[in-house]
Amino acid sequence: MEIIMADVYGFCYGVERSINTALKTVENSKNIFSLGPLIHNNQAIEFLKNHGITIIDSIDNIDNTRLIIRSHGVPLKIYEKAKTKNIDIIDCTCPFVRKIQKKVAKYHNEGYEIIIIGNPDHPEVIGINGWCNNKAYIINSKDGIDEIPNCDKICIVAQTTMNVEKFDSLVKILCKKGDEVKVFNTICNATSLRQKACFELSQKVDAMIVIGGYHSSNTEKLVSISKQHCKTYHIETIEDLDINEFQNLSTIGITAGASTPDWIIKEVIAKMSNSEEMKNIMEEYEKSFVDLTRGDVVEGTVISINKNEAMINIGYKADGILPREEYSNDPSVNINDTLNIGDKINVLIMKFDDGEGNVLLSKKRVDEIQGWENLATAYENEEIVEAKVVEVIKGGLSVVVNNIKGFVPASHASSKFMSDLSSLIGVVFDVKIIDFKNRKKLVLSRKVVQQKEEAERLEKVWSKIEKDAVLQGEVKRLTDFGAFVDIGGIDGLIHISEMSWGRVKHPSEVVSIGDHVEVIVLNFDKDKQRISLGLKQLTKHPWDTATEKYNIGDVVEGKVVKLLDFGAFVELEAGLDGLVHISEISSKHIAKPSDELTIGQSVKVRILDIKAEDKKISLSIKKVDETPQEVKPVKEKVEIDNSYREECEVSIGDILNIEKEDE
């Protein structure tokens, strides 16, 4: 015969907490009362009686004493009444039951009709109902649902030991009873795990032995599940077990309700141990409760989670409690979001008694052990590590690196000055360790990393810079003499003279801050960190296409840009000026060009001659109205004195020099 134990069985967290709290109470006090049986197990209750705990059904006849509230909880009015009778309450209500009580009270006060899915005669359900002024609808089957009226708002909860499938099926029907429905699956995780383990095991064996009180709701659920798949024996103690009924069976499964003491489970296994194989099973069972000492690191399995803590099965006689503050050094980490039931995690034993009989565990301290080792290696090898900012503190930032708390001084928070560090909270960035003492001190710098990255980035940019290289950039700043362009982290200057082939009074005439432009490198000096850029060089000079666009005899429009004694220069397009000699301005005699023209004036001109190789165009205003046939090309030599010829042959370069001299 093979005996197989369910993966999860026996005392749950709430029951074990109640028993341990009660026993601790009787150690220091006498005349302790319990309002009803602490748990639904006759043997456990008898055990507690022998230790000085008296069970009562009412507090009417007691005053000035100590009263244990059992794990199932009680109605709210009991607390109020106990206060008037000067009764000191030792509250052993299961935390999962208390959660339901508070939820029911909250939604009842908000105007919701409360529906409890559970046994109306069970003390847990009676207690929960007492937190909504005993006005809840209690449903244990489909039979009573029709009696519930349609409501505006309903809140549905479950008895912690309710069968999951039953709860789901009833909820589907009950949801039709309200316009607004809040559903909370408050079935205890420990109950669900025991039911799941029982379900799986009962399909593999010839028979199941379910150990637990005959009045225990969660044990009855296990019995019901087992009967669906195999022959099932519900026993309360070893006296209820007839070994002869199992002689012809090859595999026996054993499970136990959440209120079944360990010693009863051991007795049942011992009675089944009539062979060497059974003895081995018993020995393995005993070994399953590991010996632990404070500071041990063990692997555990997550069996329940809430926002404040997780319950961990560590193979010890009591499950462990992992508080949120011992889960991670990062306060933003939500234990609900990062852990799942069934996860395997390593934890450190901090205390065997946290004040309520629980084993206190820490995950962050295990992480810190490995974290310090990793950081020691990173420090020796000058490696870059990743840090997350969790808080702004005096002098800088509190960060978490490899699950270790570290400090980034304000002066090392950034390579640029930051007046307000709060914008970095929650930000993850690379840092370098600048001061390290194993498990004592960890100082880090983000600035050092940024400076190195900046230097590497600039070096990469400089590697692309060579004369005549064409680069993309962004205009960052304008001055009277030019525009500064960012070409990848390095600023280069486009001098105003390199912006356009035409005249530019201010850089804003050509570019604006934020413009993305294509530029050419004219010159650079890496040592002095200077780069001269050109913009106009990436377009053709107007003189290169002048003969393609303009012909002798054409009438075009231009703008007067310069007035001299001998004539006026007219800009046909940016960078392309022609000269209107004073004699070609008007048919009448004028003393100087300004008698007829003004700077900026638009005029029509006729092209008299083009000398692209000399960058000269001769223009006429007075001949605009003549027909092309009447226009005669300008001769190479004209009958004028030498001084006039010199003036007539002024180039654009000469004009620029004149302008500089005028300035």
DAURRA-V743939 format. One record per residue. N is the residue number from 1. RES is the residue in three letters. D_FIRST is the distance of its C-alpha to the first C-alpha in whole Angstrom. Layout:
((N,RES,D_FIRST) (N,RES,D_FIRST))
//
This chain:
((1,MET,0) (2,GLU,4) (3,ILE,7) (4,ILE,10) (5,MET,13) (6,ALA,16) (7,ASP,19) (8,VAL,21) (9,TYR,21) (10,GLY,23) (11,PHE,26) (12,CYS,29) (13,TYR,32) (14,GLY,34) (15,VAL,32) (16,GLU,32) (17,ARG,36) (18,SER,36) (19,ILE,35) (20,ASN,36) (21,THR,39) (22,ALA,39) (23,LEU,38) (24,LYS,41) (25,THR,44) (26,VAL,43) (27,GLU,44) (28,ASN,47) (29,SER,48) (30,LYS,48) (31,ASN,48) (32,ILE,46) (33,PHE,45) (34,SER,43) (35,LEU,44) (36,GLY,41) (37,PRO,37) (38,LEU,37) (39,ILE,33) (40,HIS,31) (41,ASN,29) (42,ASN,30) (43,GLN,28) (44,ALA,30) (45,ILE,33) (46,GLU,33) (47,PHE,33) (48,LEU,36) (49,LYS,38) (50,ASN,37) (51,HIS,39) (52,GLY,42) (53,ILE,41) (54,THR,43) (55,ILE,42) (56,ILE,45) (57,ASP,45) (58,SER,49) (59,ILE,51) (60,ASP,54) (61,ASN,54) (62,ILE,53) (63,ASP,56) (64,ASN,56) (65,THR,53) (66,ARG,50) (67,LEU,47) (68,ILE,44) (69,ILE,43) (70,ARG,40) (71,SER,37) (72,HIS,38) (73,GLY,42) (74,VAL,45) (75,PRO,48) (76,LEU,51) (77,LYS,53) (78,ILE,51) (79,TYR,52) (80,GLU,56) (81,LYS,56) (82,ALA,54) (83,LYS,57) (84,THR,59) (85,LYS,58) (86,ASN,58) (87,ILE,54) (88,ASP,52) (89,ILE,49) (90,ILE,46) (91,ASP,45) (92,CYS,41) (93,THR,41) (94,CYS,38) (95,PRO,40) (96,PHE,39) (97,VAL,40) (98,ARG,43) (99,LYS,44) (100,ILE,43) (101,GLN,46) (102,LYS,48) (103,LYS,48) (104,VAL,49) (105,ALA,52) (106,LYS,53) (107,TYR,53) (108,HIS,54) (109,ASN,57) (110,GLU,58) (111,GLY,58) (112,TYR,55) (113,GLU,53) (114,ILE,50) (115,ILE,47) (116,ILE,43) (117,ILE,40) (118,GLY,38) (119,ASN,38) (120,PRO,41) (121,ASP,40) (122,HIS,38) (123,PRO,40) (124,GLU,39) (125,VAL,41) (126,ILE,44) (127,GLY,44) (128,ILE,45) (129,ASN,47) (130,GLY,49) (131,TRP,50) (132,CYS,52) (133,ASN,54) (134,ASN,51) (135,LYS,52) (136,ALA,49) (137,TYR,48) (138,ILE,44) (139,ILE,42) (140,ASN,39) (141,SER,39) (142,LYS,42) (143,ASP,44) (144,GLY,46) (145,ILE,47) (146,ASP,50) (147,GLU,51) (148,ILE,52) (149,PRO,55) (150,ASN,56) (151,CYS,56) (152,ASP,58) (153,LYS,55) (154,ILE,52) (155,CYS,49) (156,ILE,46) (157,VAL,43) (158,ALA,39) (159,GLN,37) (160,THR,35) (161,THR,32) (162,MET,33) (163,ASN,31) (164,VAL,32) (165,GLU,33) (166,LYS,34) (167,PHE,37) (168,ASP,38) (169,SER,38) (170,LEU,40) (171,VAL,42) (172,LYS,44) (173,ILE,45) (174,LEU,47) (175,CYS,48) (176,LYS,51) (177,LYS,52) (178,GLY,54) (179,ASP,56) (180,GLU,55) (181,VAL,51) (182,LYS,49) (183,VAL,45) (184,PHE,43) (185,ASN,39) (186,THR,39) (187,ILE,35) (188,CYS,34) (189,ASN,32) (190,ALA,29) (191,THR,29) (192,SER,29) (193,LEU,26) (194,ARG,24) (195,GLN,24) (196,LYS,24) (197,ALA,21) (198,CYS,19) (199,PHE,21) (200,GLU,19) (201,LEU,16) (202,SER,16) (203,GLN,17) (204,LYS,14) (205,VAL,11) (206,ASP,10) (207,ALA,11) (208,MET,13) (209,ILE,14) (210,VAL,17) (211,ILE,19) (212,GLY,23) (213,GLY,26) (214,TYR,27) (215,HIS,30) (216,SER,29) (217,SER,30) (218,ASN,28) (219,THR,25) (220,GLU,26) (221,LYS,26) (222,LEU,22) (223,VAL,21) (224,SER,24) (225,ILE,23) (226,SER,19) (227,LYS,20) (228,GLN,22) (229,HIS,19) (230,CYS,16) (231,LYS,15) (232,THR,16) (233,TYR,16) (234,HIS,19) (235,ILE,19) (236,GLU,22) (237,THR,21) (238,ILE,19) (239,GLU,21) (240,ASP,20) (241,LEU,16) (242,ASP,15) (243,ILE,12) (244,ASN,12) (245,GLU,12) (246,PHE,9) (247,GLN,8) (248,ASN,8) (249,LEU,7) (250,SER,5) (251,THR,6) (252,ILE,7) (253,GLY,11) (254,ILE,13) (255,THR,17) (256,ALA,20) (257,GLY,23) (258,ALA,26) (259,SER,27) (260,THR,24) (261,PRO,25) (262,ASP,23) (263,TRP,23) (264,ILE,21) (265,ILE,18) (266,LYS,18) (267,GLU,18) (268,VAL,15) (269,ILE,13) (270,ALA,14) (271,LYS,13) (272,MET,10) (273,SER,10) (274,ASN,10) (275,SER,9) (276,GLU,11) (277,GLU,8) (278,MET,8) (279,LYS,12) (280,ASN,12) (281,ILE,11) (282,MET,14) (283,GLU,16) (284,GLU,16) (285,TYR,17) (286,GLU,19) (287,LYS,21) (288,SER,21) (289,PHE,24) (290,VAL,26) (291,ASP,30) (292,LEU,33) (293,THR,36) (294,ARG,39) (295,GLY,41) (296,ASP,37) (297,VAL,37) (298,VAL,33) (299,GLU,32) (300,GLY,31) (301,THR,30) (302,VAL,32) (303,ILE,31) (304,SER,34) (305,ILE,38) (306,ASN,41) (307,LYS,45) (308,ASN,45) (309,GLU,41) (310,ALA,38) (311,MET,35) (312,ILE,32) (313,ASN,29) (314,ILE,29) (315,GLY,26) (316,TYR,28) (317,LYS,27) (318,ALA,30) (319,ASP,31) (320,GLY,34) (321,ILE,37) (322,LEU,39) (323,PRO,43) (324,ARG,45) (325,GLU,48) (326,GLU,45) (327,TYR,44) (328,SER,47) (329,ASN,51) (330,ASP,52) (331,PRO,52) (332,SER,53) (333,VAL,49) (334,ASN,47) (335,ILE,43) (336,ASN,43) (337,ASP,44) (338,THR,42) (339,LEU,39) (340,ASN,36) (341,ILE,33) (342,GLY,30) (343,ASP,33) (344,LYS,32) (345,ILE,35) (346,ASN,36) (347,VAL,37) (348,LEU,39) (349,ILE,38) (350,MET,41) (351,LYS,41) (352,PHE,38) (353,ASP,40) (354,ASP,42) (355,GLY,43) (356,GLU,41) (357,GLY,38) (358,ASN,37) (359,VAL,36) (360,LEU,39) (361,LEU,39) (362,SER,41) (363,LYS,41) (364,LYS,45) (365,ARG,45) (366,VAL,42) (367,ASP,45) (368,GLU,48) (369,ILE,46) (370,GLN,46) (371,GLY,49) (372,TRP,51) (373,GLU,50) (374,ASN,51) (375,LEU,54) (376,ALA,55) (377,THR,55) (378,ALA,57) (379,TYR,60) (380,GLU,60) (381,ASN,60) (382,GLU,62) (383,GLU,60) (384,ILE,60) (385,VAL,57) (386,GLU,57) (387,ALA,57) (388,LYS,57) (389,VAL,60) (390,VAL,58) (391,GLU,61) (392,VAL,65) (393,ILE,66) (394,LYS,69) (395,GLY,70) (396,GLY,68) (397,LEU,64) (398,SER,61) (399,VAL,59) (400,VAL,55) (401,VAL,54) (402,ASN,51) (403,ASN,50) (404,ILE,52) (405,LYS,55) (406,GLY,59) (407,PHE,62) (408,VAL,65) (409,PRO,68) (410,ALA,71) (411,SER,73) (412,HIS,70) (413,ALA,69) (414,SER,71) (415,SER,73) (416,LYS,76) (417,PHE,77) (418,MET,74) (419,SER,76) (420,ASP,73) (421,LEU,69) (422,SER,67) (423,SER,67) (424,LEU,65) (425,ILE,62) (426,GLY,59) (427,VAL,61) (428,VAL,59) (429,PHE,61) (430,ASP,61) (431,VAL,62) (432,LYS,63) (433,ILE,62) (434,ILE,66) (435,ASP,64) (436,PHE,61) (437,LYS,60) (438,ASN,56) (439,ARG,54) (440,LYS,58) (441,LYS,60) (442,LEU,60) (443,VAL,63) (444,LEU,63) (445,SER,66) (446,ARG,66) (447,LYS,70) (448,VAL,70) (449,VAL,67) (450,GLN,70) (451,GLN,73) (452,LYS,71) (453,GLU,70) (454,GLU,73) (455,ALA,75) (456,GLU,73) (457,ARG,74) (458,LEU,77) (459,GLU,77) (460,LYS,76) (461,VAL,78) (462,TRP,81) (463,SER,80) (464,LYS,81) (465,ILE,84) (466,GLU,87) (467,LYS,91) (468,ASP,91) (469,ALA,87) (470,VAL,86) (471,LEU,84) (472,GLN,82) (473,GLY,83) (474,GLU,83) (475,VAL,86) (476,LYS,86) (477,ARG,89) (478,LEU,93) (479,THR,96) (480,ASP,99) (481,PHE,99) (482,GLY,96) (483,ALA,92) (484,PHE,89) (485,VAL,87) (486,ASP,83) (487,ILE,82) (488,GLY,78) (489,GLY,79) (490,ILE,82) (491,ASP,85) (492,GLY,88) (493,LEU,92) (494,ILE,94) (495,HIS,97) (496,ILE,99) (497,SER,101) (498,GLU,98) (499,MET,97) (500,SER,100) (501,TRP,102) (502,GLY,104) (503,ARG,106) (504,VAL,103) (505,LYS,104) (506,HIS,100) (507,PRO,97) (508,SER,96) (509,GLU,98) (510,VAL,96) (511,VAL,92) (512,SER,90) (513,ILE,87) (514,GLY,84) (515,ASP,86) (516,HIS,84) (517,VAL,86) (518,GLU,87) (519,VAL,89) (520,ILE,90) (521,VAL,90) (522,LEU,94) (523,ASN,93) (524,PHE,91) (525,ASP,91) (526,LYS,87) (527,ASP,89) (528,LYS,90) (529,GLN,88) (530,ARG,90) (531,ILE,90) (532,SER,93) (533,LEU,92) (534,GLY,94) (535,LEU,93) (536,LYS,97) (537,GLN,96) (538,LEU,93) (539,THR,96) (540,LYS,99) (541,HIS,102) (542,PRO,105) (543,TRP,107) (544,ASP,105) (545,THR,105) (546,ALA,109) (547,THR,111) (548,GLU,108) (549,LYS,108) (550,TYR,112) (551,ASN,115) (552,ILE,119) (553,GLY,120) (554,ASP,117) (555,VAL,117) (556,VAL,114) (557,GLU,113) (558,GLY,112) (559,LYS,113) (560,VAL,115) (561,VAL,114) (562,LYS,116) (563,LEU,120) (564,LEU,123) (565,ASP,126) (566,PHE,126) (567,GLY,124) (568,ALA,121) (569,PHE,117) (570,VAL,115) (571,GLU,111) (572,LEU,110) (573,GLU,107) (574,ALA,105) (575,GLY,106) (576,LEU,109) (577,ASP,112) (578,GLY,116) (579,LEU,119) (580,VAL,122) (581,HIS,125) (582,ILE,127) (583,SER,130) (584,GLU,127) (585,ILE,126) (586,SER,129) (587,SER,132) (588,LYS,134) (589,HIS,135) (590,ILE,132) (591,ALA,133) (592,LYS,129) (593,PRO,126) (594,SER,125) (595,ASP,128) (596,GLU,126) (597,LEU,122) (598,THR,119) (599,ILE,116) (600,GLY,113) (601,GLN,115) (602,SER,114) (603,VAL,117) (604,LYS,117) (605,VAL,119) (606,ARG,120) (607,ILE,119) (608,LEU,122) (609,ASP,120) (610,ILE,117) (611,LYS,117) (612,ALA,113) (613,GLU,113) (614,ASP,115) (615,LYS,113) (616,LYS,116) (617,ILE,117) (618,SER,120) (619,LEU,120) (620,SER,123) (621,ILE,123) (622,LYS,126) (623,LYS,126) (624,VAL,123) (625,ASP,125) (626,GLU,127) (627,THR,126) (628,PRO,124) (629,GLN,127) (630,GLU,129) (631,VAL,127) (632,LYS,128) (633,PRO,125) (634,VAL,126) (635,LYS,128) (636,GLU,127) (637,LYS,130) (638,VAL,132) (639,GLU,135) (640,ILE,134) (641,ASP,135) (642,ASN,133) (643,SER,131) (644,TYR,130) (645,ARG,128) (646,GLU,126) (647,GLU,125) (648,CYS,125) (649,GLU,122) (650,VAL,120) (651,SER,116) (652,ILE,113) (653,GLY,112) (654,ASP,116) (655,ILE,115) (656,LEU,112) (657,ASN,114) (658,ILE,117) (659,GLU,114) (660,LYS,113) (661,GLU,116) (662,ASP,117) (663,GLU,114))
//
